[in-house]
Amino acid sequence: MSAVTTESAAITLTLSGEERSLLLNFLGQKFRDKQIEEHRTDAIEYRQYVRHEEDVVKGLLDKLRRA
């Protein structure tokens, strides 16, 4: 797999408490799914891709929890 490059752009997103909670739940489930997928993946390149996605989701969770 080739490396993924993305440009960073700052955005501001205003969420209600209910929306924030729902988004945290969605991201938490996605993170757990990625951990399971990584564990079950044998292909090294795909495992690296899954780890990258896992890191991105974890970063989003961390940012949202701090907000």
Contact map, one row per residue, 1 for C-alpha under 8 A:
1110000000000000000000000000000000000000000011000000000000000000000
1111000000000000000000000000000000000000000000000000000000000000000
1111100000000000000000000000000000000000000000000000000000000000000
0111110000000000000000000000000000000000000000000000000000000000000
0011111000000000000000000000000000000000000000000000000000000000000
0001111100000000000000000000000000000000000000000000000000000000000
0000111110000000000000000000000000000000000000000000000000000000000
0000011111000000000000000000000000000000000000000000000000000000000
0000001111100000000000000000000000000000000000000000000000000000000
0000000111110000000000000000000000000000000000000000000000000000000
0000000011111000000000000000000000000000000000000000000000000000000
0000000001111100000000000000000000000000000000000000000000000000000
0000000000111110000000000000000000000000000000000000000000000000000
0000000000011111000000000000000000000000000000000000000000000000000
0000000000001111111100000000000000000000000000000000000000000000000
0000000000000111111100000000000000000000000000000000000000000000000
0000000000000011111110000000000000000000000000000000000000000000000
0000000000000011111111000000000000000000000000000000000000000000000
0000000000000011111111100000000000000000000000000000000000000000000
0000000000000011111111110000000000000000000000000000000000000001000
0000000000000000111111111000000000000000000000000000000000000000000
0000000000000000011111111100000000000000000000000000000000000000000
0000000000000000001111111110000000000000000000000000000000000000000
0000000000000000000111111111000000000000000000000000000000001001100
0000000000000000000011111111100000000000000000000000000000000000000
0000000000000000000001111111110000000000000000000000000000000000000
0000000000000000000000111111111000000000000000000000000010011000000
0000000000000000000000011111111100000000000000000000000000001000000
0000000000000000000000001111111110000000000000000000000000000000000
0000000000000000000000000111111111000000000000000000000010000000000
0000000000000000000000000011111111100000000000000000010011000000000
0000000000000000000000000001111111110000000000000000000000000000000
0000000000000000000000000000111111111000000000000000000000000000000
0000000000000000000000000000011111111100000000000110110000000000000
0000000000000000000000000000001111111110000000000000010000000000000
0000000000000000000000000000000111111111000000000000000000000000000
0000000000000000000000000000000011111111100000000100000000000000000
0000000000000000000000000000000001111111100000100110000000000000000
0000000000000000000000000000000000111111100000000000000000000000000
0000000000000000000000000000000000011111110000000000000000000000000
0000000000000000000000000000000000001111111101100000000000000000000
0000000000000000000000000000000000000001111100100000000000000000000
0000000000000000000000000000000000000000111111100000000000000000000
0000000000000000000000000000000000000000111111110000000000000000000
1000000000000000000000000000000000000000001111111000000000000000000
1000000000000000000000000000000000000000101111111100000000000000000
0000000000000000000000000000000000000100111111111110000000000000000
0000000000000000000000000000000000000000000111111111000000000000000
0000000000000000000000000000000000000000000011111111100000000000000
0000000000000000000000000000000001001100000001111111110000000000000
0000000000000000000000000000000001000100000000111111111000000000000
0000000000000000000000000000000000000000000000011111111100000000000
0000000000000000000000000000000001000000000000001111111110000000000
0000000000000000000000000000001001100000000000000111111111000000000
0000000000000000000000000000000000000000000000000011111111100000000
0000000000000000000000000000000000000000000000000001111111110000000
0000000000000000000000000010011000000000000000000000111111111000000
0000000000000000000000000000001000000000000000000000011111111100000
0000000000000000000000000000000000000000000000000000001111111110000
0000000000000000000000000010000000000000000000000000000111111111000
0000000000000000000000010011000000000000000000000000000011111111100
0000000000000000000000000000000000000000000000000000000001111111110
0000000000000000000000000000000000000000000000000000000000111111111
0000000000000000000100010000000000000000000000000000000000011111111
0000000000000000000000010000000000000000000000000000000000001111111
0000000000000000000000000000000000000000000000000000000000000111111
0000000000000000000000000000000000000000000000000000000000000011111
